[in-house]
Amino acid sequence: PDQRFQFFRHESRDAVMMPNFQHTSLLLLIVPFLFVNPLSLRLHPSVITPVGPFSSCRSKACEFGGSLDSRMSSASSSLTGEDNFMLELQRLTVEFQINETPPPTDKVAKIVDKMERSHEQYNDLLTRLSLSNDFQSLEYYSLTVTQLEKKGMTLDLMNECVQWQINSMKAYSLNSLPPQPPPSVLKMLQQNTNNPPPMMGVPSVTSPPFSGNEGAFDDPLLKFTLRELVNDHQNLIDLGSGYGGFDASGKIAYIDEIEKVEDRWGVFMMRLDLDDVVEKGFKEETRGFLEGMGMGVDGFYEGLEEAHNWMRMRAEESR
């Protein structure tokens, strides 16, 4: 997957001067197909673009197949993969409702073991993300924090909820009395708060948005625009490896530049979508991931913007 845009990357810019109106004319064509977030001045595309967790431009910390990517995949597989303990738990619940017989303690014990391993992996991953100097790592962490805040939760409360559930199920498997929920968990249960969403890490998207061999790329302007965009994005991501060492003003300026690149991707991808160039597999895989998160296309961009604003606030607080 890390090679999907490799053929567009180059060390130096082409010695070709493009007319200044190229982005303006493209924007005029695309504007009717963008939607506006009423709480933001930015235009958001109505298709998924390779930004945020879907970005093909990766830092060394978040490179495909790297240590962090493997940890993310391992942590998420227990929620969405073949070893999905959530499905097993739901199955036992349905069987109990139908048969009105308590679930076997040995099956519950196996689920508890999987939950404990997943919870440990998840906490280890979040700790590594939160302590990283790399922007992409911190962006993933910020997405998790802000999605929880929208549910009225915090990471600490989520950990308390999960740990109490594990302890209660473990007690059941041992035929002992379950522990009382902590006050904060009890309050949440009384308010009927929804379950927290899973972590928004690296999605399982294997299809590139396009191959580069489509007829649309016979247009030299389109190919030039893509080459510049990929190079600018990758250079910015590389610069972000030292994000944690920037001062407050530098961090805010960096996020501004990231969002400018995101906006450029929006315009570019909408142009491709109009030509029906965007790969069907990319659309289906990204939408499938977002549906699992309970989000739509607009919710994804709003969530990404909320995460960036949260990072801006953290930068301001450090002044």
C-alpha positions in Angstrom: 0.0 0.0 0.0 2.9 2.4 0.6 3.8 2.3 -3.1 0.4 3.4 -4.4 1.6 6.9 -5.2 5.2 6.1 -5.7 5.2 6.7 -9.4 4.2 10.3 -8.9 6.9 11.2 -6.3 10.1 12.9 -7.5 13.0 14.6 -5.8 12.6 18.0 -7.6 9.8 19.9 -9.1 9.3 19.8 -12.9 10.7 22.9 -14.7 7.2 23.6 -16.0 5.3 26.8 -15.2 1.6 26.2 -15.1 -0.9 29.1 -15.5 -2.0 30.7 -12.3 -5.7 30.1 -13.1 -5.4 26.3 -13.0 -6.6 25.8 -9.4 -9.2 28.6 -9.8 -10.8 27.0 -12.8 -10.8 23.6 -11.2 -12.4 25.0 -8.0 -15.2 26.6 -10.0 -16.0 23.3 -11.5 -16.0 21.4 -8.2 -17.7 23.8 -5.8 -21.3 22.6 -6.5 -20.2 19.1 -5.4 -18.8 20.1 -2.0 -20.7 20.6 1.2 -20.2 23.3 3.8 -19.9 22.6 7.5 -22.1 25.3 9.1 -19.6 25.5 12.0 -16.6 26.0 9.8 -15.6 28.1 6.9 -14.0 25.2 5.1 -15.6 23.3 2.2 -15.7 19.5 2.7 -15.8 17.1 -0.2 -18.7 14.6 -0.6 -16.2 11.8 -1.2 -13.5 10.3 0.9 -10.1 11.6 0.2 -6.6 10.1 1.2 -6.2 12.3 4.3 -6.1 11.7 8.0 -6.3 7.9 8.8 -6.8 7.2 5.0 -3.6 9.0 4.0 -1.2 7.2 1.7 1.5 9.7 2.6 2.9 8.3 5.9 5.5 9.4 8.4 8.2 7.0 9.4 6.4 6.4 12.7 3.1 5.4 11.0 4.5 3.8 7.8 2.6 0.8 6.4 3.9 -2.4 8.0 5.8 -0.5 10.7 5.7 -1.1 14.4 2.9 1.3 15.1 0.9 0.1 12.1 1.2 -3.5 13.3 0.1 -2.5 16.8 -2.9 -0.7 15.5 -3.9 -3.6 13.3 -3.5 -6.0 16.2 -5.6 -3.8 18.5 -8.4 -3.3 16.0 -8.5 -7.0 14.9 -10.1 -8.0 18.2 -12.9 -5.6 17.5 -13.3 -6.1 13.7 -11.3 -9.1 12.7 -11.8 -12.9 12.8 -11.0 -12.9 16.5 -13.8 -10.5 17.2 -14.8 -11.0 20.9 -17.6 -8.4 20.5 -19.4 -10.7 18.0 -19.0 -13.7 20.4 -20.4 -11.6 23.2 -23.4 -10.5 21.2 -24.0 -14.1 20.1 -24.1 -15.3 23.8 -26.5 -12.4 24.6 -28.9 -13.4 21.8 -28.8 -17.0 22.8 -29.6 -16.0 26.4 -32.5 -13.9 25.3 -33.9 -16.8 23.1 -33.2 -19.7 25.3 -33.4 -17.9 28.7 -30.5 -20.0 30.0 -27.3 -18.5 31.4 -24.3 -18.7 29.1 -21.7 -21.3 29.8 -19.0 -20.1 32.2 -16.2 -21.5 30.1 -17.3 -19.5 27.0 -17.5 -16.4 29.1 -14.0 -17.0 30.5 -12.6 -17.3 26.9 -14.2 -14.0 26.0 -12.8 -12.4 29.1 -9.3 -13.5 28.2 -9.7 -11.9 24.7 -11.1 -8.7 26.2 -8.2 -8.4 28.7 -5.6 -8.8 25.9 -7.4 -6.3 23.7 -7.7 -3.8 26.5 -4.0 -4.1 27.3 -3.1 -3.7 23.6 -5.4 -0.7 23.3 -4.0 1.1 26.3 -0.5 0.5 25.3 -1.2 1.8 21.8 -2.9 5.0 23.1 0.0 5.7 25.4 2.5 5.4 22.6 0.4 7.6 20.4 -0.1 10.3 23.1 3.7 10.4 23.9 4.8 10.6 20.2 6.4 13.7 18.7 5.0 12.6 15.3 2.0 14.6 14.0 0.2 11.6 12.4 0.5 9.6 15.6 -0.9 12.5 17.6 -3.6 13.0 15.1 -4.8 9.4 15.5 -4.8 9.9 19.3 -6.7 13.2 19.0 -9.4 11.6 16.8 -9.9 9.0 19.6 -10.2 11.6 22.3 -12.6 13.9 20.4 -14.9 11.0 19.3 -15.2 10.0 22.9 -15.9 13.6 24.0 -18.8 13.6 21.6 -20.2 10.7 23.5 -19.7 12.5 26.8 -16.8 10.3 27.7 -13.1 10.5 28.5 -10.3 7.9 28.0 -10.2 7.4 31.8 -14.0 6.8 32.0 -13.8 4.4 29.1 -11.0 2.5 30.8 -13.1 2.3 34.0 -16.1 1.0 32.1 -14.1 -1.6 30.2 -12.3 -2.8 33.3 -15.5 -3.0 35.3 -17.1 -5.1 32.5 -14.1 -7.4 32.4 -14.1 -7.9 36.2 -17.9 -8.5 36.2 -17.6 -11.1 33.5 -14.6 -12.7 35.2 -16.6 -13.0 38.4 -19.5 -14.7 36.5 -17.1 -17.2 35.0 -15.8 -18.0 38.5 -19.3 -18.3 40.0 -18.7 -15.4 42.3 -20.4 -12.1 43.0 -19.8 -9.3 40.5 -18.1 -6.1 41.8 -20.0 -2.9 42.3 -19.5 -0.4 39.5 -17.4 2.7 40.4 -19.5 5.9 40.9 -18.5 7.4 37.5 -19.5 4.2 35.7 -22.7 3.9 37.7 -23.6 7.5 36.7 -22.9 6.7 33.1 -25.1 3.6 33.2 -27.9 5.6 34.8 -27.7 8.1 32.0 -27.9 5.3 29.4 -24.8 6.6 27.6 -24.1 4.7 24.4 -21.0 2.5 24.3 -17.8 4.3 23.3 -16.8 4.0 19.6 -13.8 1.9 18.7 -10.5 3.5 18.2 -10.1 5.3 14.9 -6.7 4.1 13.9 -5.4 2.9 10.5 -8.3 1.5 8.6 -8.1 -1.7 6.6 -8.1 0.0 3.2 -6.0 -2.0 0.7 -7.4 -0.4 -2.5 -5.7 2.8 -3.7 -8.1 5.6 -4.8 -6.8 5.2 -8.4 -4.0 3.4 -10.2 -2.7 6.4 -12.2 -3.2 4.5 -15.5 -6.8 5.8 -16.0 -7.5 7.8 -19.1 -8.1 10.9 -17.0 -4.3 11.0 -16.3 -3.6 11.5 -20.0 -4.3 15.1 -19.2 -0.9 16.7 -18.4 -2.5 19.3 -16.1 -4.2 16.6 -14.0 -1.0 14.6 -13.8 1.1 17.6 -12.8 -1.5 18.6 -10.2 -1.4 15.2 -8.6 2.4 15.0 -8.6 2.7 18.4 -6.9 0.0 17.4 -4.4 1.5 14.1 -3.4 5.0 15.7 -3.1 3.7 18.6 -1.0 1.7 16.2 1.2 4.6 13.8 1.8 7.0 16.6 2.5 4.6 18.1 5.1 4.1 14.7 6.7 7.9 14.2 6.9 8.2 17.6 8.5 5.5 16.6 11.0 7.8 13.9 12.5 9.2 16.7 14.7 5.8 18.2 15.5 6.1 17.6 19.3 9.2 19.9 19.3 7.5 22.8 17.7 6.5 25.8 19.8 2.8 26.7 20.1 2.8 29.0 17.1 4.6 26.4 15.0 2.1 23.7 15.8 -0.8 25.8 14.9 0.8 26.9 11.7 1.6 23.3 10.8 -2.1 22.2 11.3 -3.1 25.1 9.1 -0.8 23.8 6.4 -2.1 20.2 6.8 -5.7 21.5 6.3 -4.7 23.4 3.2 -3.4 20.1 1.7 -6.6 18.4 2.8 -8.6 21.0 0.9 -6.5 20.5 -2.2 -7.2 16.8 -2.0 -10.9 17.5 -1.8 -10.9 19.5 -5.0 -8.7 17.0 -6.8 -10.7 13.9 -5.7 -14.0 15.5 -6.6 -12.6 16.2 -10.1 -11.7 12.5 -10.3 -15.1 11.4 -8.9 -16.8 13.4 -11.6 -14.9 11.4 -14.2 -15.7 8.2 -12.3 -12.0 7.5 -11.9 -11.9 6.8 -8.1 -11.6 3.1 -7.6 -14.8 1.3 -6.4 -12.7 -0.7 -3.9 -11.4 2.4 -2.3 -14.9 3.9 -1.9 -16.4 0.7 -0.5 -13.5 0.0 2.0 -13.4 3.6 3.3 -17.2 3.8 3.6 -17.3 0.3 5.3 -14.8 1.5 7.9 -16.7 4.7 8.6 -20.0 2.8 8.9 -18.3 0.6 11.5 -17.5 3.8 13.3 -21.1 5.1 13.0 -19.9 7.9 10.8 -20.7 9.2 7.3 -18.6 11.1 4.9 -19.5 14.4 6.4 -19.0 13.0 9.9 -15.5 11.9 9.0 -14.4 15.4 7.9 -16.1 17.0 10.9 -14.4 14.6 13.2 -11.0 15.3 11.6 -11.5 19.0 11.9 -12.6 18.6 15.6 -9.4 16.6 16.2 -7.3 19.4 14.7 -9.1 22.0 16.7 -8.4 19.9 19.9 -4.7 19.9 18.9 -4.8 23.6 18.4 -6.2 24.1 21.9 -3.5 21.9 23.4 -0.9 24.0 21.6 -2.5 27.2 22.9 -2.5 25.9 26.5 1.2 25.2 26.3 2.1 28.9 25.7 
